[in-house]
């Protein structure tokens, strides 16, 4: 029901809707990762709206007196969000662990998981543009310790 809802349905058709009228993200991703034209069309709908939403949220939080606002975005660098972020953190996870997590958490096949990862910029690109890197290969407690360290360094 958000701003992009009707545009996404117009692009993909009503067959991407679940019974409760929410968009079936898996059905959309099956199409998007098989068609560059459909991915670009979806990106043209989603990315400008997401960017504006994030900018609005940052402004609201700053007006409310927040000293730290975290923006989590899959395409942060590709969409040039670093222009309005003071620091860029990169959460790195080894390829095999990422594949395993996609298969387990989203129900994707190995082939689809590999396709998604292959469509992303290489790890070196993100590391080069990051102010801080978190290694997310193991225990969640270790990841949280790295987050806390990064906040202390701000």
C-alpha positions in Angstrom: 0.0 0.0 0.0 3.0 2.4 -0.1 3.7 4.9 -2.8 5.2 2.3 -5.3 2.5 -0.4 -4.8 0.3 0.3 -7.7 3.2 1.0 -10.0 4.8 -2.3 -9.2 1.5 -4.1 -9.8 1.1 -2.3 -13.1 4.6 -3.4 -14.1 4.4 -7.1 -13.1 0.6 -7.8 -13.1 -1.7 -8.9 -10.3 -0.4 -12.4 -10.3 2.4 -11.2 -8.1 -0.1 -10.5 -5.3 -0.6 -12.9 -2.4 -4.1 -13.6 -1.1 -3.7 -10.8 1.4 -2.9 -8.4 -1.4 0.7 -7.9 -0.4 3.4 -8.3 -3.0 5.0 -11.7 -3.3 8.7 -10.6 -3.2 9.9 -14.0 -4.2 7.7 -13.9 -7.3 9.0 -10.5 -8.2 12.6 -11.5 -7.6 12.1 -14.6 -9.8 11.3 -12.2 -12.7 13.8 -9.5 -11.9 16.8 -11.8 -11.6 15.9 -13.3 -15.0 15.3 -10.1 -16.9 17.6 -7.1 -16.9 14.8 -4.9 -18.5 12.4 -5.8 -15.7 15.1 -5.2 -13.1 15.8 -1.7 -14.5 12.1 -1.0 -14.7 11.6 -2.0 -11.1 14.6 0.0 -10.0 13.2 3.1 -11.8 10.1 2.8 -9.6 11.6 1.8 -6.3 14.9 3.7 -6.0 13.7 7.3 -6.2 10.9 6.6 -3.7 13.3 4.8 -1.3 15.9 7.6 -1.6 13.2 10.3 -0.8 11.8 8.2 2.1 15.3 7.9 3.6 16.1 11.6 3.3 12.7 12.4 4.9 13.5 10.0 7.8 17.0 11.4 8.3 15.6 14.9 8.5 12.8 13.9 10.9 15.3 12.2 13.2 17.7 15.1 13.1 14.9 17.5 14.0 14.0 15.2 16.9 17.5 15.6 18.2 19.0 12.2 17.2 22.7 12.2 17.0 23.0 8.9 15.1 20.8 7.7 12.2 21.6 4.4 10.6 20.7 3.8 6.9 20.8 0.2 5.9 20.6 -0.1 2.1 21.6 -2.9 -0.3 22.5 -0.4 -3.0 23.9 2.4 -0.8 27.0 3.1 -2.9 25.4 2.3 -6.3 22.6 4.8 -5.5 25.1 7.3 -4.1 23.7 7.5 -0.6 27.2 8.2 0.6 26.6 11.8 -0.5 24.3 12.3 2.5 25.8 9.8 4.9 28.7 10.9 7.2 30.2 7.4 7.3 29.8 4.3 5.2 30.1 0.9 6.9 30.4 -2.3 5.0 29.1 -5.6 6.5 31.2 -8.3 4.8 30.2 -11.9 4.7 32.1 -14.6 2.8 30.4 -15.8 -0.4 29.6 -19.3 0.7 28.0 -18.1 4.0 25.9 -15.5 2.0 24.7 -18.3 -0.3 23.9 -20.5 2.6 22.0 -17.7 4.3 20.0 -16.8 1.2 19.0 -20.4 0.8 18.1 -20.9 4.4 16.4 -17.5 5.1 14.7 -16.8 1.8 14.2 -20.3 0.4 16.2 -19.6 -2.7 18.0 -22.3 -4.7 21.8 -22.3 -4.8 21.6 -21.2 -8.4 19.4 -18.2 -7.7 21.6 -17.3 -4.6 24.7 -17.4 -6.8 23.0 -15.3 -9.5 22.0 -12.6 -7.0 25.5 -12.4 -5.5 27.1 -12.4 -9.0 24.9 -9.4 -10.0 26.3 -7.4 -7.1 29.5 -5.3 -7.1 32.6 -7.2 -5.9 33.6 -7.2 -2.2 36.7 -5.1 -3.1 34.5 -2.3 -4.3 32.6 -2.0 -1.1 35.7 -2.4 1.1 37.4 0.4 -0.9 34.5 2.8 -0.3 33.9 1.9 3.4 35.0 3.9 6.4 34.5 0.8 8.6 34.2 -2.9 7.9 32.3 -5.5 9.9 33.1 -9.1 9.4 29.8 -11.0 9.6 30.9 -14.6 9.1 30.2 -16.2 12.5 28.6 -15.6 15.8 26.1 -12.7 16.1 27.8 -11.7 19.4 31.0 -11.0 17.6 29.1 -9.0 15.0 27.5 -6.9 17.7 30.9 -6.3 19.3 32.2 -4.9 16.0 29.1 -2.6 15.7 29.7 -1.3 19.2 33.4 -0.7 18.4 32.4 1.2 15.2 30.0 3.4 17.2 32.8 4.2 19.7 35.0 5.3 16.8 32.5 7.8 15.4 
